[in-house]
């Protein structure tokens, strides 16, 4: 490989000689951040104060007025009628509760704008917040007061909560993790702003038609969002396209200017993130794309109506849909635009806040700010921060690079190489020409460092280069994030180990000090207190309430496993929660789940590595056993699977179809139904999970070992007393360490065994060695589950029998079946099962996101009070 250095974006003036660098003259559409003179700025400046005024300018902020009085005024004054639909009452209550926290929100911003502690920016393309009302009431300790306020209107809080639509700001674990992290940051009194995109439409609403997934628009904003505040006075200009020009200033320094850009306005919409009863209200700032001008009036007057609004439509497309399908060229371009739009708007916002206090002196920037990149998606923030520091604030390369590398931190969430962002150089050069220039310069300087470490090793240079050379060169965005970040963390012990030994082995060899682990966690406020009030009340009666902010105190529950009264109470809580879950399944799937049966649940994104297929094959095996009359030691169970497949993921969609066809045959046979029932829950989301995890007996965490980074659904189930059947993968390993193998159903190959088996894997050997699997495969081949749709599952059968099946379905089936047999035997002993359930909840304290965020705070952000 020939390594070609990119052209230098700025001659390298000394940091000490910064005063000699003059800023470029302002050009039209340059996309520069707004400049403010240092001597005009203090903590009462317009940049700071405008935020506070907008958030706090509401007559409902009187702290002495009761919530009931505010709600009454809201519902009668704002709605202007006496009879109110549930949706109207929800909107009125949400507005009342939001207004209740405005004073604290304003005070939090005032304190944070004065940099009383280090500021953390959490950049993420997803924030799967779920519903906000219940969480806000819990955090503000207003639940009881709200029940009393609603009594006058014969309304119940649960119905109003159901009227709230889930915020469509994410599609899976990444976004839900980000939401948990924001909750913990606020509850730990940390100054953290979440930066995301205000998607007009969520990922999609999933419907099932003849067993197939059908995607429909998720119009989560159709009724508006009463929790947000539009901050139009904080609009940011984000540039696209155009070209780069250069000039030399009188001091001989070369500068680059991005001109003739197509600019887009980023309008912030802020949502409050309340801490748990501590007075802190952090902010989730979501950017909405709008055109700089509504349309070209001259073109409109000339009759060219389409072109007149084309630019407006193109701009607004950026934030229209969550994660567009990138199977097409247009989809890839839109996704790249989303990532740059988020990164640029957020960084400009951060820099404006900083310079409002410190002016153009960036010597303290990294001491006052840190940007956490939530996965690879926002990694384009690296060259964008360099661009802003050099082009808008006049820093030289070396000083800008020092600021960047001391303030950027990167979290990796995947072990799948295909999931890491790679952008075509051609696309980047066209859409973001200035950014591509900077990436090439970063790569050239970084490769010099690599060459010094491995002299003469051109293969190493090629494999580690940010630019993947070839006929169609690509930019490896994960590599860019690693090169520029002072911290690179995985999200579970095994995940981080595999990053060091595999995916990023060379980077770990180069910079071992950068790599660290931060095992994920979930917020106990939403995932135990809010979603499982029955269990919360039972625990409170024994332990008090201090565990709400210190989940490790749950270990005290181990003392009650032999308390017969407590065990019976625990069983009753689980039964009541199963009744609610059964109602959800009946309403959504028209399948009757019996609460006395075991509830066996797998809900998560549909992907081959998560192995919903393995679960379905086991259902077929149970179905065959029942039909053959072999029901000895078979505990009746209801199996629930839920999750969405990416629109372009054909195999995942086939797995959904298979699940639904198998469910039809299982549920329509009266011989089978006393022992087995099976349902696929459509449109799985956060609100559904809030009902699912309290009512689950067995949690399926059965990914191929070495493929799952961490998982967080496994923690939610454990927290609510479900047992886990799982592989030695992701955070399952830490869960196993905490609860003990006797309270966990472990099976399957380890990650190193999966890796070793790949070179000589023969699935037919495993099929022959497992009569149960052979029978399942034969039934699939017979067309039993697709009698009127011949051949539709041939691709699934072929995948199972493929020697290149990296998911090892056949290899793990027999071990999975045997583990499920142990589950049945354990469930038959309800006393022992309940004791295991108590121990799982008691051992879940390690997986509170409060612990995770405390580790980020102490080890990465250095943001101690």
Secondary structure, 3 states (H helix, E strand, C coil): CCCCCCCCCCCCCCHHHHHHCCCCCCCCCCCCCCCCCHHHCCCCCHHHHHHHHHHHCCHHHCCCCCHHHHHHHHHHHHCCCCCCCHHHHHHHHHHHHHHHCHHHHHHHHHHHHCCCCCEEEEECCCCCCECCHHHHHHHHCCHHHHHHHHHCCCCCHHHHHHHCCCECCCCCHHHHHHHHHHHHHHHCCCCEEEEEECCCECCCEEEEECCEEEEECCCCCCCCCCCEEEEEEEEEEEEECCEEEEEECCCCCEEEEEECCEEEEEEEEEEEEECCCCCCEEEEEEEEEEECCCCCHHHHHCCCHHHHHHHHHHHHHCCCECCCCCCCHHHHHHHHHHHHHHHHHHHHHHHHHHHHHHCCCCCCHHHHEEEEEECCHHHHHHHHHHHHHHHHCCCCHHHHHHHHHHHEEEECCCCCHHHCCEEEHHHHHHHCHHHHHHHHHHHHHHHHHHHHHCCCCHHHHHHHCCEECCCCCEEEHHHHHHHHCCEEEECCHHHHHHHHHHHCHHHHHHCHHHEEECCCCECHHHHHHHCCHHHHHHHHHHHCCHHHHCHHHHHHHHHHCCCHHHHHHHHHHHHHHHHHHHHHHHHHHCCCCCCCCEEEEEECCCCHHHCHHHHHHHHHHHHHHHHCCCCCCCCCEEEEEECCCCCCCHHHHHHHHHHHHHHHHHHCCHHHHCCEEEEEECCCCHHHHHHHHHHCCEEEECCCCCCCCCCCHHHHHHHCCCEEEECCCCCHHHHHHHHCHHHCEECCCCHHHHHHHHHHCCHHHHHHHCHHHHHHHHHHHHCCCCCCCCCCCHHHHHHHHCCCCCCCHHHHHHHHHHHHHHHHHHHHCHHHHHHHHHHHHHCHHHHEHHHHHHHHHHHHHCCCC
